Amino acid sequence: MELLRKWLGHPEDIYNLLRFKMGGYRAVMPRMDTDSLGCGLRTCYRYLNQTSRSFAAVIQALDGELRHAVCIFYLVLRALDTVEDDMSIPLDVKVPMLHEFHSHLYQPDWKYTESKEKDRQVLEDFPTISMEFRNLSKVYQDVISDICHKMGVGMAEFLEKKVDSQNEWDKYCHYVAGLVGIGLSRLFSASELEDSIVGQDTDLANSMGLFLQKTNIIRDYLEDQLEGREFWPREVWSRYAKKLSDLAKPENIDVAVQCLNELITNALHHVPDVLTYLSRLKNQSVFNFCAIPQVMAIATLAACYNNQQVFRGVVKIRKGQAVTLMMDATNIQAVKAIMYQYVEEGPVEIKSSCGRSAGGWFHGEKNHSPPQHPIPVRAIK
C-alpha cells in the first residue's frame, strides 16, 4: 500500500523510469565493451561495480583513456578509505598504513588480508589494482599517487581528533572529498579532454568535493552514530544538544531538525562554485560524470531538509526522481534549472514540523535556524 501511495503521488516517476529503461540511459551512460580489456582491467571494473553505488556507471561512460585512469583512481581511494573505515585495525597500525599507502602503488606484491570491511576485496587483491595503476601513463600515475598521499595524511590526522569547528569540517571534507575533486580535475586536464584551467583551479574543484561530502555526512547521521563515527561539527551541534547522539532522542527532535537545517544551509553555499566549475567543462562525458552526482546531492539535501527521518532511518530520493536527474543534467542550463528548482522551491513533498512548506531556504523563516549568510538565489539563475 505504501509503494502504491508513492507511485500515485508521483505518476511522472513511472513515465521517467520507463523512458530510462527504454533507452534514456544510453545518452548519459552508454555501455562499455569489456571484452577487449585485459584480465586485470576487467577485474578492476568488476571491483568498481561491486564497490560503487553512485559512480560506476558514469566512470565507465567517460571517453578514451580517461575512463581507465578514473577507474583506477577510484579503486585506489576506495582501498585507502576501507583502511580508514575499518574499526578493527588498531590506531598504531592504521596511522602508519594511511601515511604509507601511496607507496604501495609501486610495490607489486603488497596487499592487506585482515580487513573486516565489506569492500575488503580491493585490499586483498590490491596487486591487481596497483599493476593497472603502473600501466597508466605517468601523468596519471603522478596525480593519483600525490592525491593518495595527501588524503592518507589527512585521514590519519582526523583519526586522532574530532571535527570541532566548521573550519575543521571543511578541512576534513577537503581531505576525504575535496582532494578527490582536485585529483579528478587534474586527470581531466591531463587527458586533454578539458582545458588546463579545470585542473589548475583547485578552489572550485575542492568545492565540488565538499558539496558531495557534506551531503553524505548530513544524510548519514544515524548510520555514523550506529558505527561510532561523528562527523557533524561540534561548533554547530553543541548549540542544540550536549552530545551529538542526543539529537536522535525523540524529545530533542525539534532542535535536531534545526541543527540539520543549519548544516544543509552550510552545504548549499558551495552551489555557486559547483555551477562555475561545470560551466567550464566542454567534454560531454566529463560533464555528465561531474554534473550527475551534484544534482543528486542537491535533491538529497532537499529530501533531508526539515525531515525528522534523518534521525530515525535512511533518507533517499525516489528512483524515478534519480533517473530523471540523470537524464536531464546534460548541459549547464539544465543543471542551473535543477539547482534553482530545489533551492527556490525546496522539497515539494516534505512539509516542515510546523506544517508549512520547506520552501523558505535562505530566507530566515521562523521556526528553523536562519542562515547567517544567505545565498542570493540570483547567483544561480
Buried (B, 14 or more C-beta within 10 A) or exposed (E): EEEEEBBEEBEEBEEBBEBBEEEBBEBBBEEBEEEEBEEBBBBBBEBBEEBBEBBBBBBBBBEEBBBBBBBBBBBBBBBBBBBBBBEEBEEEEBBEBBBEBBEBBEEEEBBBEEBEBEBBBBBBBBBBBBBBBEBBEEEBBEBBBBBBBBBBBBBBBBEEEEBEEBEBBBBBBBBBBBBBBBBBBBBBBBBEBBEEEBBEBBEBBBBBBBBBBBBBBBBBBBEBBEEEEBBBBBBBBBEBBEEBEBBBEEEBBEBBBBBBBBBBBBBBBBBBBBBBBBEBBEBBBBBBBBBBBBBBBBBBBBBBBBBBEBBEEEBEBBEBBBBBBBBBBBBBEBBBBBBBBBBBEBBEBBBBBEEEBBBBBBEEBEBBBBBEEBBEBEEBE
